[in-house]
Amino acid sequence: MAENRKEYDWDAKWDACLDLSLRRFVYSSVAGAFTGLLLFRSPATRWASVAFGAGAGLGSAYSDCSRLFDSPTANLRPPQVSSSPVSQDGQE
């Protein structure tokens, strides 16, 4: 039973997916707003730029979240950093 819990840890996957979706939505909306202010004069095109950025952010988050839910939980852990010193070639 514990092995199944390790393999399918839904809470960690949902947390990671929610965090990823929220970040990408906000960042791409801000990028769309900045681009709209920089390039367009009409309020309608500025809002369209914000909407396009938000949609692009949500779309990329959706594709990464679907990939995340198809993979085992082991991919959620950060990579381990070794504590051994790095040796340079030629020096001992």
C-alpha positions as CSV (number, residue, x, y, z in Angstrom):
1,M,0.0,0.0,0.0
2,A,2.8,2.4,0.8
3,E,4.4,1.7,-2.5
4,N,1.3,2.8,-4.4
5,R,1.1,5.9,-2.3
6,K,4.7,6.8,-3.4
7,E,4.0,6.2,-7.1
8,Y,0.7,8.1,-7.2
9,D,1.2,11.1,-4.9
10,W,-1.6,13.2,-6.2
11,D,-1.3,16.0,-3.7
12,A,2.2,16.9,-4.7
13,K,1.3,16.7,-8.4
14,W,-1.7,19.0,-7.9
15,D,0.4,21.5,-5.9
16,A,3.0,21.6,-8.6
17,C,0.5,22.0,-11.3
18,L,-1.4,24.8,-9.5
19,D,1.8,26.6,-8.8
20,L,3.0,26.2,-12.4
21,S,-0.4,27.3,-13.9
22,L,-0.7,30.4,-11.6
23,R,2.9,31.5,-12.3
24,R,2.6,31.1,-16.1
25,F,-0.8,32.8,-16.2
26,V,0.4,35.9,-14.3
27,Y,3.8,36.2,-16.0
28,S,2.4,35.9,-19.5
29,S,-0.5,38.2,-18.7
30,V,2.0,40.9,-17.5
31,A,4.2,40.3,-20.6
32,G,1.1,40.7,-22.8
33,A,0.1,43.9,-21.0
34,F,3.6,45.3,-21.4
35,T,3.6,44.4,-25.1
36,G,0.2,45.8,-25.6
37,L,1.2,49.1,-24.0
38,L,4.4,49.2,-26.1
39,L,3.0,48.3,-29.5
40,F,-0.8,49.2,-29.6
41,R,-2.8,52.4,-29.3
42,S,-6.4,51.1,-29.1
43,P,-7.6,49.7,-25.8
44,A,-9.2,46.8,-27.6
45,T,-5.9,45.6,-29.1
46,R,-4.2,46.1,-25.8
47,W,-6.7,43.8,-24.1
48,A,-6.4,41.4,-26.9
49,S,-2.7,41.3,-26.3
50,V,-3.2,40.6,-22.6
51,A,-5.7,37.8,-23.4
52,F,-3.3,36.3,-25.9
53,G,-0.6,36.3,-23.3
54,A,-2.8,34.7,-20.7
55,G,-4.0,32.1,-23.1
56,A,-0.4,31.2,-24.1
57,G,0.6,30.9,-20.5
58,L,-2.4,28.7,-19.6
59,G,-1.8,26.5,-22.7
60,S,1.9,25.9,-21.9
61,A,0.9,25.2,-18.2
62,Y,-1.7,22.7,-19.4
63,S,0.7,20.8,-21.6
64,D,3.3,20.6,-18.8
65,C,0.7,19.6,-16.2
66,S,-0.6,16.8,-18.5
67,R,2.9,15.6,-18.9
68,L,3.4,15.8,-15.1
69,F,0.3,13.7,-14.3
70,D,1.5,11.0,-16.8
71,S,4.9,10.6,-15.1
72,P,5.7,9.0,-11.8
73,T,6.2,11.2,-8.7
74,A,10.0,10.8,-8.7
75,N,10.3,13.6,-11.2
76,L,9.0,16.2,-8.7
77,R,12.0,16.0,-6.4
78,P,14.9,18.4,-7.0
79,P,18.1,17.0,-8.3
80,Q,20.6,15.9,-5.6
81,V,23.7,17.9,-5.3
82,S,26.8,15.9,-4.3
83,S,28.9,17.1,-1.4
84,S,32.2,15.8,-2.9
85,P,34.6,18.5,-4.2
86,V,35.1,18.8,-7.9
87,S,38.6,17.9,-9.0
88,Q,40.2,19.7,-11.9
89,D,42.2,17.7,-14.5
90,G,45.9,17.6,-13.8
91,Q,45.7,18.6,-10.1
92,E,45.6,16.0,-7.4
